[in-house]
């Protein structure tokens, strides 16, 4: 898998912004088949930073019910919280 296929998009939310400020972590939506080593290599090569560790969270698909009947489903996703080394930062997130 190519590095540009591993990282789908950055997550910009209230929690992600607080984690960036407090713990020097950034959040990405990642490919469902990507593992921690691939995510670490992708972030280091694309943003030229040193990654300390990677935490992964998977959310399974959820069936949407209305009046007891299934009307659809919310898709699942996989996201990664990437901890950067001290002094490192990604300029993409600085304006947020």
HELIX and SHEET records of a PDB file:
HELIX    1   1 UNK A    3  UNK A    6  1                                   4    
HELIX    2   2 UNK A   14  UNK A   23  1                                  10    
HELIX    3   3 UNK A   36  UNK A   47  1                                  12    
HELIX    4   4 UNK A   91  UNK A   93  5                                   3    
SHEET    1   A 4 UNK A   7  UNK A  10  0                                        
SHEET    2   A 4 UNK A  25  UNK A  30 -1                                        
SHEET    3   A 4 UNK A  77  UNK A  84 -1                                        
SHEET    4   A 4 UNK A  51  UNK A  59 -1                                        
SHEET    1   B 2 UNK A  62  UNK A  66  0                                        
SHEET    2   B 2 UNK A  69  UNK A  74 -1                                        
END                                                                             
